Amino acid sequence: MPELPEVEIIKRSLCKAIDKQSIVDVKQNRLNLRFPFPLNFIDKLKGSSITSFGRKAKYILIYLNNNYVLIIHLGMSGNFLIQKNTPDDDKNIKHTHVVFYTSNNLIIKYIDPRRFGLMDIAKVSEINQHRLLKNIGPDALSNEFNAKYLLKKITNKKCNIKTALLDQNIVGGIGNIYASEALYHSRISPHTSCYGIVNYEDSKNNMKRLVKSVKFILNKAIEAGGSTISDHRLPNGDLGYFQNEFNVYNCESKKCNRKHCSGIIKKIKQSGRSTFFCDSCQELQDHEI
């Protein structure tokens, strides 16, 4: 699933290509993705102009001059392809579900083999209370996501720290890949319970280190164009390459990359998700879950 870095890269690419352009036409090839398309989907988009782009966690927000916002979630395999509007490029690629035609003669194709993505439209005045967005915590790259905030939010959580990082109500945008990589970078074991890390003697410094690691890893991934493991491509067709810098994710049975560590990367299941870590250099903070 595209996580914060992949969504941010796609948002920036779309912004660069079509910001301040008009949506000349929209072609919808099916009635639903994960959910049905909203009523009057095409009518609310066609003829409008794009005023700005935003992102809320893993959602792309496209603001229009008719006071609507197009909300997009890429699901497991969603992506966009930007092409010039020529007869050859106007042909449908397999799994193309929506096509946007813009005033600068571009075609923007939404491609989603597994169809777990979604599109919705909301009024600008109602966006913060939209059912998909209203309960999302602060963005993982925002100033609001800091050590003090995280310590407060996990104090009464009865789960491990990795599961807490994946909780979009606590912090928006972190997924399985970057939770594992950030915990490795911060030297904190994913087995550590929220109770254990909160009550550990050095809890404040641990939180500072973890938040710093989360932001460092996410920014590094954005710089690298995201992680291409299966479906992720940049809208120009290029691959991301942060997967070449993974220290633990998908590195099961490999030797730890950290200097002076002889540990081996292990894989476990936590809350139904795969977790990768080094049990030698990632320190367990008191209580284990």
C-alpha positions in Angstrom: 0.0 0.0 0.0 1.3 3.5 -0.8 2.3 5.2 2.4 3.0 8.9 3.1 6.2 9.2 1.0 4.6 7.5 -2.1 1.4 9.6 -1.7 3.4 12.8 -1.2 5.5 12.1 -4.4 2.4 11.5 -6.5 0.7 14.6 -5.1 3.8 16.7 -6.0 4.0 15.2 -9.5 0.3 15.9 -10.1 0.7 19.5 -8.8 3.6 20.2 -11.0 1.8 18.9 -14.1 -1.7 20.2 -13.7 -2.0 22.8 -10.9 -4.0 25.9 -12.0 -5.3 23.9 -15.0 -8.9 23.3 -15.9 -10.4 19.8 -16.1 -11.8 19.7 -19.6 -13.3 16.3 -19.4 -13.5 13.2 -17.3 -14.0 9.6 -18.4 -15.2 7.1 -15.8 -14.8 3.4 -16.8 -16.7 1.8 -13.9 -19.2 2.7 -11.3 -17.1 1.9 -8.3 -13.6 1.4 -6.8 -13.6 0.3 -3.1 -16.8 2.3 -2.8 -19.2 3.7 -5.5 -18.2 7.0 -7.1 -20.2 9.9 -5.6 -23.3 11.2 -7.3 -22.7 13.6 -10.2 -19.0 12.8 -10.0 -18.2 13.9 -13.5 -20.5 16.9 -13.4 -18.7 18.3 -10.3 -15.3 18.0 -11.9 -15.8 18.8 -15.6 -15.2 22.5 -16.3 -13.7 23.3 -12.9 -10.1 24.6 -12.4 -7.6 23.2 -10.0 -6.6 25.9 -7.4 -4.3 23.9 -5.2 -3.2 20.4 -3.9 -3.0 19.1 -0.4 -2.4 15.8 1.4 -4.0 14.5 4.6 -2.0 11.4 5.7 -2.5 9.0 2.8 -5.2 11.0 1.1 -4.5 13.4 -1.9 -6.8 16.5 -1.9 -7.3 18.4 -5.1 -9.0 21.8 -4.4 -11.2 23.2 -7.2 -12.5 26.7 -8.0 -16.1 25.6 -7.6 -15.6 25.1 -3.9 -15.3 21.3 -4.1 -12.4 19.1 -3.1 -11.6 15.8 -4.9 -10.5 13.3 -2.3 -8.3 10.4 -3.5 -7.0 7.3 -1.6 -4.7 5.0 -3.6 -5.6 1.9 -1.7 -3.3 -1.1 -2.2 -2.3 -0.6 -5.9 -3.6 2.8 -7.1 -1.5 5.1 -9.1 -1.6 7.9 -11.7 0.0 8.1 -15.1 0.6 11.5 -16.8 0.6 11.5 -20.6 0.3 13.9 -23.4 -3.1 14.0 -25.0 -2.4 12.2 -28.3 -4.4 9.5 -30.1 -1.9 6.9 -29.0 -1.8 7.9 -25.3 -5.6 8.2 -25.2 -5.8 4.4 -25.4 -6.8 2.7 -22.2 -4.2 0.9 -20.2 -5.4 -2.2 -18.4 -7.1 -1.3 -15.0 -7.6 2.3 -16.0 -10.7 3.4 -14.1 -10.8 7.2 -14.4 -9.2 9.5 -17.0 -8.9 13.3 -16.5 -8.3 15.5 -19.5 -6.8 18.9 -18.6 -6.5 22.3 -20.4 -2.7 22.0 -20.9 -3.3 19.0 -23.2 -2.5 16.3 -20.7 -4.2 13.0 -19.8 -4.2 11.9 -16.2 -5.0 8.2 -15.9 -6.0 6.6 -12.6 -4.9 2.9 -12.7 -5.8 0.5 -9.9 -5.5 -3.3 -10.5 -6.9 -4.3 -7.1 -9.5 -1.5 -6.9 -9.0 -0.8 -3.2 -8.6 2.9 -3.9 -11.4 5.5 -3.7 -12.5 8.9 -4.9 -15.0 11.2 -3.2 -16.0 14.8 -3.5 -16.7 17.2 -0.6 -17.3 20.9 -0.2 -14.3 22.8 0.9 -16.2 24.1 4.0 -16.9 20.5 5.1 -13.5 18.9 4.3 -12.2 18.8 7.9 -15.4 17.0 9.0 -15.4 14.5 6.2 -16.0 10.9 7.4 -12.7 9.7 5.9 -10.6 12.5 7.3 -12.0 13.9 10.6 -10.4 11.3 12.9 -6.9 11.2 11.4 -4.2 12.3 13.7 -1.5 14.9 12.9 0.6 14.3 9.9 3.8 12.4 10.6 5.8 15.2 9.1 4.0 18.0 10.9 5.3 20.0 13.9 2.3 18.8 15.8 3.6 15.3 15.7 6.3 15.6 18.4 7.6 13.7 21.4 5.3 15.4 23.9 2.2 14.6 21.7 3.2 11.0 21.0 3.9 10.3 24.7 0.5 11.6 25.7 -1.4 9.7 22.9 0.2 6.3 23.8 0.1 6.5 27.6 -3.1 4.4 27.9 -2.6 2.2 24.8 -2.5 -1.5 25.4 -0.6 -2.4 22.3 3.0 -2.5 21.1 4.7 0.6 19.8 4.7 -0.5 16.2 1.0 -1.0 16.2 0.6 2.4 17.7 2.6 4.0 14.9 0.2 2.4 12.4 -2.9 3.8 14.1 -4.0 6.7 11.8 -5.9 8.2 14.7 -2.7 8.7 16.5 -0.5 9.8 13.6 -1.3 10.1 9.9 0.6 8.6 7.1 2.9 5.9 8.6 2.4 2.4 7.2 4.1 -1.0 7.7 7.3 -0.3 5.7 8.2 3.0 7.4 7.1 1.9 10.9 9.6 -1.0 10.8 12.4 1.2 9.3 11.8 4.0 11.8 11.9 1.7 14.8 15.1 0.2 13.5 16.6 3.7 13.0 15.6 4.6 16.6 16.9 1.3 18.0 13.6 0.6 19.7 12.3 -3.0 19.6 8.8 -3.4 18.0 8.0 -5.8 20.9 8.1 -2.8 23.3 4.6 -2.1 24.7 3.3 1.4 24.9 3.1 0.9 28.7 6.7 -0.1 28.7 8.0 2.8 26.7 5.9 5.4 28.6 7.2 4.1 32.0 10.8 3.5 30.9 13.3 5.7 32.8 14.3 7.5 29.6 10.9 7.7 28.0 11.1 11.4 27.0 14.4 10.9 25.1 13.0 7.7 23.6 10.0 9.6 22.2 12.3 12.3 20.9 14.5 9.8 19.2 11.5 7.9 17.7 9.8 11.0 16.3 13.1 12.2 14.9 13.6 8.8 13.3 10.1 8.7 11.8 10.6 12.1 10.1 14.1 11.2 9.0 13.0 8.0 7.3 9.9 9.5 5.7 11.9 12.4 4.3 14.6 10.1 3.0 12.0 8.0 1.3 10.4 11.1 -0.4 13.9 12.1 -1.6 14.2 8.7 -3.1 10.9 8.8 -4.9 9.3 6.3 -2.5 9.6 2.6 -2.4 8.8 0.5 -5.4 8.1 -3.1 -4.2 5.3 -4.0 -6.6 2.9 -1.4 -7.9 4.3 2.0 -7.0 5.5 4.2 -9.9 5.9 7.9 -10.2 3.3 9.4 -12.5 6.0 9.8 -15.2 6.5 6.0 -15.1 9.8 6.1 -13.1 10.4 3.8 -10.2 11.1 4.8 -6.6 14.3 3.5 -5.2 14.1 3.8 -1.4 13.6 0.0 -1.3 17.4 -0.2 -2.0 18.0 1.5 1.3 15.9 -0.7 3.5 17.6 -1.9 6.6 15.0 -4.3 7.9 11.8 -4.3 5.7 11.8 -7.5 3.5 15.3 -8.2 4.8 14.5 -11.4 6.8 17.5 -13.5 7.6 20.0 -10.9 6.4 22.8 -9.6 8.6 22.1 -6.3 10.3 23.6 -3.3 8.5 24.5 -1.4 11.7 28.2 -1.1 12.4 29.4 -3.4 15.2 26.1 -5.4 15.3 26.2 -9.1 14.4 22.4 -9.5 14.6 20.1 -11.1 12.0 17.0 -9.5 10.8 13.9 -11.3 11.9 10.3 -11.3 10.7 7.3 -11.6 13.1 3.5 -10.9 12.9 2.0 -8.1 14.9 -1.7 -7.4 14.6 -1.8 -9.3 11.4 1.0 -7.3 9.8 4.6 -8.3 9.1 7.2 -6.6 11.2 11.0 -6.7 10.5 13.6 -5.9 13.1 17.0 -6.7 14.5 16.7 -8.3 17.9 20.3 -7.5 18.7 20.5 -3.7 18.4 16.8 -2.7 18.8 16.4 -2.4 22.5 13.4 -3.7 24.4 12.0 -1.0 26.6 10.8 -2.9 29.7 7.5 -4.6 28.9 7.1 -6.9 25.9 4.0 -7.5 23.8 
